[in-house]
Amino acid sequence: MAIKEEVYTQVGSRNSNYTLKMTVQERSYNINTNSSIVDWTLQLLSTNSYFSTIGMTTLVYINGNKDWEEYKQQSIGKNSTLYLASGSRTIEHNSDGRKSVSIEAYLNMNATDSYLPRQYIYWERFCLN
């Protein structure tokens, strides 16, 4: 079951044809170590637009620690989903069993065309119980 499934659309863009989607899910909780394993997936969704072979840098931070960094050439078709990154992180809980978790994602496109988004920033805080 997803702890937090959040969809973030770039604010202030001239282009609303792309959406950055982060899905976060608690895979397991270990009562002996008072910790959870959290899985996350980052995707870019397109509606009626596409682009071909754009250099993109993806960064993901969990609780301020870099969990993912990658640069690669990417393309996306109309009405498609582009998988950007995924990972898992063990999160230590507080002594009361709760833990506040922050997740940040940055997507930077090396593009100068006005019809393309250049940067997306996602940030969310949620609580593990």
C-alpha positions in Angstrom: 0.0 0.0 0.0 1.4 3.4 -1.0 2.3 5.7 1.9 2.2 8.6 -0.3 1.6 8.8 -4.0 2.1 12.3 -5.1 1.8 14.0 -8.5 3.6 17.2 -9.0 3.1 19.4 -12.1 5.7 22.1 -12.8 4.6 25.5 -11.7 5.3 28.5 -13.8 6.0 26.5 -17.0 4.9 27.7 -20.3 4.2 24.0 -21.0 1.8 21.9 -19.0 2.2 18.8 -21.1 4.5 17.0 -18.7 4.1 15.9 -15.1 6.7 14.6 -12.7 5.3 11.7 -10.6 6.8 10.3 -7.4 5.4 7.1 -5.8 6.6 6.1 -2.3 5.7 2.9 -0.7 6.6 1.2 2.6 7.7 -2.3 1.7 8.3 -3.6 5.3 8.7 -2.7 8.9 11.1 -4.5 11.2 10.0 -4.2 14.9 13.3 -5.6 16.1 15.4 -2.9 14.4 12.7 -0.2 14.6 13.1 0.5 10.9 11.2 0.5 7.6 12.3 -0.2 4.0 10.8 2.4 1.7 10.7 2.0 -2.1 10.3 5.0 -4.4 9.8 5.4 -8.2 10.1 8.6 -10.2 8.4 9.0 -13.6 7.8 11.7 -16.2 4.3 11.6 -17.8 3.5 13.3 -21.1 0.1 14.2 -22.5 0.0 15.5 -26.1 3.7 16.3 -26.4 6.9 14.4 -27.0 10.7 15.0 -27.3 13.6 13.1 -28.7 17.1 12.6 -27.3 17.4 15.3 -24.6 20.1 15.1 -22.0 18.5 14.9 -18.5 19.9 14.9 -15.0 17.9 13.2 -12.3 18.6 13.6 -8.6 16.7 12.1 -5.6 17.3 12.9 -1.9 15.8 11.1 1.0 16.1 12.8 4.4 18.8 15.1 2.8 20.9 12.1 1.6 21.5 11.6 -2.1 19.8 8.4 -3.1 20.1 8.7 -6.9 22.0 10.8 -9.4 22.1 10.0 -13.1 22.6 11.8 -16.4 21.5 10.2 -19.6 19.9 11.0 -23.0 16.1 10.4 -22.9 13.1 10.5 -25.2 9.4 10.3 -24.6 6.4 9.8 -26.9 3.0 11.4 -26.8 0.7 10.2 -24.0 3.6 8.1 -22.5 5.4 7.4 -19.3 9.2 7.7 -19.0 10.7 5.8 -16.1 13.4 8.0 -14.6 14.6 6.3 -11.4 13.8 4.0 -8.5 15.4 2.9 -5.3 15.0 1.6 -1.8 16.1 3.1 1.5 16.1 1.7 5.1 14.6 4.4 7.4 15.4 4.2 11.1 12.4 5.2 13.3 12.4 7.3 16.5 12.1 5.5 19.8 8.3 6.0 19.7 8.2 4.1 16.4 7.4 7.2 14.3 9.6 8.8 11.7 9.1 11.9 9.5 10.7 11.4 6.0 11.4 14.0 3.4 11.9 13.2 -0.3 13.2 15.5 -2.9 13.5 15.0 -6.7 15.1 17.2 -9.3 14.9 16.8 -13.0 17.0 19.1 -15.2 16.7 19.0 -19.0 19.5 20.3 -21.2 17.0 22.0 -23.5 16.6 25.6 -24.7 13.5 25.1 -26.8 10.6 27.0 -25.2 8.1 24.1 -25.7 10.2 21.9 -23.4 10.2 22.0 -19.7 13.7 22.7 -18.3 13.4 21.9 -14.6 11.1 20.1 -12.3 11.4 20.1 -8.5 9.4 17.8 -6.2 9.4 17.9 -2.4 7.2 16.0 0.1 7.3 15.1 3.8 5.4 12.1 5.2 5.3 10.2 8.4 6.0 6.5 9.0 4.1 5.0 11.9 
